[in-house]
Amino acid sequence: MNYAIILAGGKGKRLDPKKDKMLIMAGGKPLIYYSMMAFNDHPEISGIIIVANEKNKNDIAQIVQQYRFKKVKNITTGGSERQKSLEKGMTLVGKFAKKGDIILVHNGANPLPSFEEIFKIITVAEETGCCITGHFLASTVKEVAAKRIVKTHDREKIFAAETPQAVEFELLKKALAAAKKSEKEFTDEAMMVEALGQKAGYIEADKNNFKITTPQDLIKLKGVLGEFPEDFRIGIGQDSHMFEENKKGLVLAGVKIPNELKLKANSDGDVILHAIFNALSQSIGDMSIGFYADKVYKKGETDSGKYLEIILKKVKKEKFKINSLGVMIECSNPKIDPLVGVFKKSLSQILGLNTARIGITATSGENCTAFGEGLGIQCFAIVSLIKEK
C-alpha cells in the first residue's frame, strides 16, 4: 500500500507575510485543497497524513471535513524544520505502514501534482527504493563565486527537484534515523537516501507541478486554474445590420467607404463600433447599446463614434483601460482583408489602443447566412480590460 505525507506547516513569508500560505485562495479554494485532492482521489494512495502548524491546523481540519477527504488519517503539527516535520509525519504513518509500502512526501506548496506523475513515481520507487520528480532546466547554468563565473554546467544533467518524492517505508525510516544521528539538515528525502550511499530514480514532473513561493508563482497558478486577476475584465459584443437597397455610404470602424451600400440604421450603422460598444459595456457590467441609442438619436446624432464615447467614459470612470481588441466580421461585401490596415488605424485613434493589440479577421459566410449572401454585415468583438495604474 502507498501513503502520502503532505507537509503544510511552512509560513510562506516570501508570498505574503500576513497570511498562511496553505490558506491563500486560488481558483476559489485554499492552496492546500489541491494537494489533498490530488492524493485523496488517486487510487494508488491508501491514506494521507497532513503535517500542519499550530495556526493552520484547525483550518485544514475544516477543509478536510468540508470536502470529505476520507483518506486523511490524521493531522499533526510539525517541527521548526522540514526534516522534523517529516519525522512527525512518519511517526503517524508508522502506525499502519509496513515494509514494502511506498511513502510519498509532498510539499503542500506544490498544489498540482498530476495523476500520471503520482502513478509513475510509485512505480519507479517500487523498483529503485526511492524516486523524485522534477524539471530539467531550460537556461544555461553558471556557478559563481567572488563576483566571477567559476564554471558552466551541462544543463542537460541539471534537474530541479519538486515533490512528491517517493521512498520505500523502511528505507525512509533508516534514512531519517541516519540524518538525525548525523545532525545534518537535509532539504529533501532523496538527499537523505543518497547519504546512505543509495541512488534515487527520477521522473520528469508535469509542467503544472511547480512550487508556490512568490506572488508571481501564485499569479501563474491562478492562470492555470482559469482564475482571472481582479484587475482584468473580458467582454464580448455583437451587432448586425442589413444593407439599404439603393443608398451608398458605408461606415465601418469609423471609416467612410462611399462606393459601398449603406447599412440600415438610425445611426450610420457602423456594426464594428456597435459591437465594440457592447463588448466594452459587458466587460464592466453595463447595458447594451440599445439602452442608450434612442437618447442619442433623439439629439440628432448619427455618428457611432459619439455613441462609443458614452461607454468609453464609463470604462475610464471604472479606472480600466483597453488591453486588447478582437473583431470578427461576416459579409460577402465589401472585401475586408484589403481594409484591415485602414480599420486598425482608425480604431487605434478612436480607442487609444496600439494597432498591435487590435486583431481583425473576416469570413465571407459561404452563402450560409444572410450576411454571406450579401444582404448585410455581422460583427463580433471581444475586448480585454486592465486596471489603470
C-alpha positions in Angstrom: 0.0 0.0 0.0 1.1 3.6 -0.5 0.7 6.6 1.8 1.2 10.3 1.4 2.6 12.8 3.9 1.7 16.4 3.0 4.0 19.0 4.6 1.8 22.0 5.2 3.5 23.8 8.1 5.5 26.4 6.2 4.7 30.1 6.7 5.4 31.3 3.2 6.8 34.7 4.2 8.0 35.5 0.6 4.5 35.0 -0.7 2.5 37.1 1.9 3.9 37.6 5.4 0.4 38.4 6.7 -1.2 35.2 5.5 -0.7 31.5 6.0 0.4 30.2 2.6 -1.7 27.0 2.8 -4.8 29.0 3.2 -4.3 31.6 0.5 -7.1 31.3 -2.1 -6.6 30.3 -5.7 -9.3 29.3 -8.1 -11.9 29.8 -5.3 -10.2 27.3 -2.9 -7.4 27.4 -0.4 -4.0 26.3 -1.7 -3.8 23.1 0.5 -7.0 21.9 -1.0 -5.4 21.0 -4.4 -2.6 18.8 -2.9 -5.1 17.0 -0.7 -7.5 16.4 -3.6 -4.7 15.0 -5.8 -3.8 12.3 -3.3 -7.3 11.7 -1.9 -8.7 11.0 -5.4 -5.8 8.8 -6.5 -6.5 5.0 -6.5 -2.9 4.2 -5.6 -3.0 6.2 -2.3 -4.4 4.4 0.7 -4.0 7.1 3.3 -2.8 10.7 4.0 -1.1 12.3 6.9 -1.0 16.1 7.0 1.7 17.9 8.9 0.4 21.4 9.7 1.4 24.3 12.0 -0.3 25.5 15.2 -2.1 28.3 13.4 -3.5 26.5 10.4 -4.2 23.1 11.8 -7.9 23.8 12.7 -8.5 25.4 9.3 -7.0 22.5 7.5 -9.2 20.1 9.5 -12.2 22.1 8.5 -11.2 21.9 4.8 -10.8 18.1 5.2 -14.3 17.9 6.6 -15.9 20.3 4.1 -14.5 18.4 1.1 -14.8 14.9 2.6 -11.2 13.9 2.1 -11.8 10.5 3.6 -8.2 9.2 3.1 -6.8 11.8 5.5 -5.9 9.7 8.6 -4.5 12.3 10.8 -3.4 16.0 11.0 -0.5 16.8 13.3 1.7 19.8 13.9 5.3 19.9 12.6 8.6 21.0 13.8 10.7 24.1 13.2 12.4 22.5 10.1 11.2 20.4 7.2 13.1 17.3 8.4 11.5 17.5 11.9 8.1 17.8 10.3 8.7 14.7 8.3 9.7 12.8 11.4 6.3 13.8 12.9 4.5 12.5 9.8 6.5 9.3 9.7 5.6 8.6 13.4 1.9 8.6 12.4 2.4 6.7 9.1 4.3 4.0 11.1 1.0 3.0 12.8 -0.3 1.4 9.6 2.5 1.3 7.0 4.8 -1.7 6.7 7.9 -2.9 4.8 7.5 -2.6 1.0 4.9 0.2 1.3 5.8 3.4 -0.6 5.6 6.7 1.2 5.1 9.9 -0.9 6.3 13.0 0.8 4.8 16.1 -0.7 5.0 19.9 -0.1 1.6 21.5 0.2 3.1 24.4 -1.7 3.1 22.2 -4.8 -0.6 22.2 -5.4 -0.8 20.5 -8.8 0.9 17.1 -8.9 -0.7 15.2 -11.8 -2.4 11.8 -11.7 0.2 10.3 -14.0 3.0 11.7 -12.0 1.9 10.1 -8.8 1.4 6.8 -10.6 4.8 6.9 -12.3 6.8 7.9 -9.2 5.2 5.0 -7.2 6.2 2.6 -10.0 9.8 3.7 -10.1 10.1 3.8 -6.3 9.0 0.2 -6.2 11.9 -0.7 -8.5 14.6 1.6 -7.0 13.5 2.2 -3.4 13.5 6.0 -4.0 12.3 8.3 -6.7 11.9 12.1 -7.1 10.0 14.2 -9.6 11.4 17.5 -11.1 12.1 19.7 -14.1 15.0 19.8 -16.4 16.4 23.4 -16.7 15.9 25.4 -19.8 18.5 28.1 -19.0 22.3 27.7 -19.1 23.6 27.1 -15.6 26.5 29.1 -14.2 28.4 28.5 -10.9 29.6 31.8 -9.4 31.8 32.9 -6.6 33.5 36.2 -5.6 31.7 38.1 -8.4 33.0 35.8 -11.0 31.8 32.8 -13.0 33.5 29.7 -11.8 32.1 27.1 -14.1 29.4 26.5 -16.7 27.5 23.3 -16.0 25.8 21.0 -18.6 22.2 21.9 -18.2 21.1 18.6 -19.6 22.5 17.0 -16.4 20.9 19.5 -14.0 17.5 18.5 -12.6 15.4 20.9 -10.3 13.7 18.7 -7.7 10.0 19.1 -6.9 7.6 16.9 -4.9 6.2 14.4 -4.4 9.3 12.3 -3.6 8.6 8.6 -3.0 10.6 6.3 -0.8 10.1 2.7 0.5 8.9 2.8 4.1 11.8 1.0 5.8 14.3 2.8 3.7 12.8 6.2 4.6 12.9 5.3 8.3 16.5 4.3 8.0 17.4 7.5 6.1 15.7 9.6 8.7 17.4 7.9 11.6 20.8 8.4 9.9 20.1 12.0 9.2 19.1 12.7 12.8 22.2 11.0 14.0 24.5 13.0 11.7 22.9 16.2 12.9 22.9 17.4 9.3 19.9 19.3 7.8 18.7 17.7 4.6 16.3 19.6 2.2 14.6 16.6 0.7 14.1 12.9 1.0 16.4 12.0 -1.9 19.4 13.7 -0.1 18.9 11.5 2.9 18.7 8.4 0.8 21.8 9.5 -1.1 23.7 9.9 2.2 23.2 6.2 2.8 25.0 5.5 -0.5 21.9 4.6 -2.5 20.9 6.3 -5.7 17.4 7.6 -6.3 15.5 7.4 -9.5 13.7 10.3 -11.1 10.7 11.1 -13.4 10.0 14.4 -15.1 7.4 16.5 -13.4 4.2 17.6 -15.0 4.6 21.2 -16.4 2.0 22.5 -13.9 3.7 20.9 -10.9 5.6 23.9 -9.5 6.2 25.3 -6.0 4.3 28.4 -5.0 6.9 30.6 -3.4 6.5 34.2 -4.8 3.5 36.3 -5.7 4.4 35.6 -9.4 4.0 31.9 -8.8 0.6 32.5 -7.3 -0.4 34.5 -10.4 0.8 31.7 -12.6 -1.2 29.1 -10.6 -4.4 31.2 -10.9 -3.9 31.3 -14.6 -3.6 27.5 -14.8 -6.7 27.2 -12.7 -8.6 29.6 -15.0 -8.9 32.4 -12.4 -8.5 35.9 -13.8 -7.0 38.6 -11.5 -9.3 41.2 -10.1 -7.8 43.9 -12.3 -8.7 42.1 -15.5 -12.1 42.0 -17.4 -13.3 40.5 -20.7 -16.4 41.3 -22.7 -18.0 40.1 -25.9 -20.3 42.1 -28.2 -22.3 41.6 -31.4 -24.1 43.7 -33.9 -25.6 43.3 -37.4 -27.4 45.4 -40.0 -28.9 44.8 -43.4 -28.0 46.9 -46.4 -30.1 49.7 -47.8 -31.2 48.8 -51.4 -30.0 51.9 -53.2 -28.2 54.1 -50.8 -24.4 54.2 -50.7 -22.1 55.4 -48.0 -21.0 52.5 -45.8 -19.3 53.3 -42.5 -17.2 50.6 -40.7 -14.7 51.2 -37.8 -15.3 54.9 -38.2 -14.1 54.7 -41.8 -16.4 56.0 -44.6 -16.5 53.8 -47.7 -18.6 55.9 -50.2 -18.9 53.4 -53.0 -20.4 50.6 -50.9 -24.1 50.2 -49.8 -25.1 51.9 -46.6 -26.4 49.8 -43.7 -30.0 50.4 -42.5 -29.9 52.1 -39.1 -30.9 55.2 -37.2 -27.2 55.9 -36.8 -24.5 55.5 -39.5 -24.9 51.7 -38.9 -21.2 51.1 -38.0 -21.6 47.5 -36.9 -17.9 47.3 -35.8 -18.2 50.3 -33.4 -21.6 49.0 -32.2 -20.1 45.5 -31.4 -17.2 47.1 -29.6 -19.7 49.2 -27.6 -21.5 46.1 -26.5 -18.2 44.3 -25.6 -17.0 47.2 -23.5 -20.3 47.5 -21.8 -20.5 43.8 -21.0 -17.0 43.9 -19.6 -17.9 46.4 -16.9 -21.4 45.1 -16.3 -23.3 47.9 -18.1 -26.2 48.0 -20.5 -26.2 47.2 -24.3 -26.0 50.0 -26.9 -29.8 49.8 -27.5 -30.3 51.2 -24.0 -28.5 54.4 -25.0 -29.3 54.6 -28.7 -32.7 56.3 -28.6 -31.5 59.1 -26.3 -28.5 59.8 -28.6 -30.6 59.6 -31.8 -33.2 62.0 -30.4 -30.5 64.5 -30.1 -29.9 64.2 -33.9 -26.6 62.3 -33.5 -25.9 59.6 -36.1 -22.1 59.2 -35.7 -21.4 55.8 -34.0 -18.2 57.3 -32.6 -20.3 59.5 -30.4 -22.3 56.5 -29.2 -19.0 54.8 -28.3 -17.8 57.8 -26.3 -20.6 57.0 -23.8 -19.1 53.6 -22.8 -15.5 54.7 -23.1 -16.2 57.3 -20.4 -17.8 54.7 -18.2 -14.8 52.4 -18.7 -12.5 55.2 -17.7 -14.6 56.0 -14.7 -14.2 52.4 -13.5 -10.4 53.0 -13.8 -10.0 50.5 -16.6 -8.3 50.8 -20.0 -8.5 48.6 -23.1 -5.8 46.0 -23.2 -6.7 44.2 -26.5 -9.4 44.0 -29.1 -10.5 41.3 -31.4 -13.0 41.9 -34.2 -14.7 39.2 -36.4 -16.7 40.3 -39.4 -19.1 38.3 -41.6 -20.0 39.6 -45.0 -19.5 39.0 -48.7 -19.1 42.7 -49.5 -17.0 44.7 -49.1 -13.8 42.6 -49.1 -12.5 43.1 -45.6 -8.8 42.0 -45.8 -7.7 44.9 -48.0 -9.3 47.3 -45.5 -7.8 45.8 -42.3 -4.9 48.3 -42.1 -7.2 51.3 -42.5 -9.6 49.9 -39.9 -6.8 49.2 -37.4 -5.5 52.8 -37.8 -9.0 54.3 -37.3 -9.8 52.1 -34.2 -6.4 52.9 -32.7 -7.2 56.6 -32.8 -10.8 56.1 -31.5 -9.8 53.8 -28.7 -6.3 55.0 -27.9 -5.0 51.5 -28.4 -1.8 50.4 -30.2 -2.6 48.7 -33.6 -0.5 45.7 -32.4 -3.2 45.0 -29.8 -6.0 45.0 -32.4 -6.9 41.9 -34.4 -9.4 41.9 -37.3 -10.5 38.8 -39.2 -13.3 38.2 -41.6 -15.3 35.4 -43.3 -17.5 35.5 -46.4 -20.0 33.3 -44.8 -20.0 30.9 -47.9 -23.7 31.9 -48.6 -24.8 30.1 -45.4 -26.4 33.1 -43.9 -28.0 36.4 -45.0 -24.6 38.1 -44.4 -22.9 35.5 -46.5 -25.4 36.1 -49.3 -24.5 39.8 -49.3 -27.6 41.2 -47.6 -25.8 42.8 -44.7 -22.9 42.7 -42.3 -22.5 41.0 -38.9 -19.7 41.7 -36.5 -18.5 40.2 -33.2 -16.0 41.9 -30.9 -14.1 40.8 -27.8 -12.2 43.1 -25.5 -10.0 42.7 -22.5 -9.5 45.4 -20.0 -6.9 46.0 -17.3 -6.9 48.4 -14.4 -5.2 51.8 -14.9 -2.1 52.1 -12.7 
